[in-house]
């Protein structure tokens, strides 16, 4: 076992972790700024070192073997521990200092989150904050790796991460005022099939983080042709408003634009799909004093 640890190239573990998280050799190569053959060779070297087959393939889909799943769990834990070593060296004084990074999907509005955030930074003015806006998949990835203190996202949260429900958003389907469906009150789901669709980057039919909105699309056969997408709510709204296609938006964000005549609401008008936004954290990551205190204060402020 000691020979194995001594001879293992830890860069291979990192490459393997990125491949699994991207579910693709090509996407992993793009993130790592390496060629696809180089990434493929690294995986083969890791499989030779471990004596186990780590990845497989079913048709065009990459799969992770049981041995690969076990190794991935260990690799993410090792990476998060190493990446956060500088924070573990900090000895937090009574007047907390340090840097906190929060990863979030776009346009999360919650008083239960904002109030403790405001109180914390008023009390500890020397603590710095960075907020990164990303897709659901990237928020989860940053929390898994320990590059974010915690995250705010929807979707399916992987086992091993802590998740507390922060809020729920209702989603309605909309088109722009100049769209050929605008103004019609006789529409049903059948009338929406085949219409070009505007969606969020993480809203992929059959994807890893498929939530209520995507499930509704699948059941109603809406949005098979995705004409535009963004991870930012305002850009999705802009494309819908400009007539590029129909798309789902949080109702509380869309209603002011409906009132101004820029958007038109389409069915469903009842039993709209919802998205649950979670505060997620990684219990395997060792947080600094400032990070832990902020996380504790926000969790204490969330009902339930």
Secondary structure, DSSP 8 states (H G I E B T S, - for coil): -HHHHHH--HHHHHHHHHHHHHTSHHHHHHHHTS-HHHHHHHHHHHHHHHTS--EEEETTEEEE-HHHHHHHHHHHHHHHHHHTHHHHT----SS--EEEEEEE-TT---HHHHHHHHHHHHH-TTEEEEEEE--HHHHHHHHHHTSSSEEEE-S---TTEEEEEEEEEEEEEEEETTSTTTT-SS--HHHHTT--EEEETT--TT-TT--HHHHHHHHHT--SSEEEEESSHHHHHHHHHTTS-BEEEEHHHHHHHHHTTSEEEES--SS--EEEEEEEEETTS---HHHHHHHHHHHHHS--
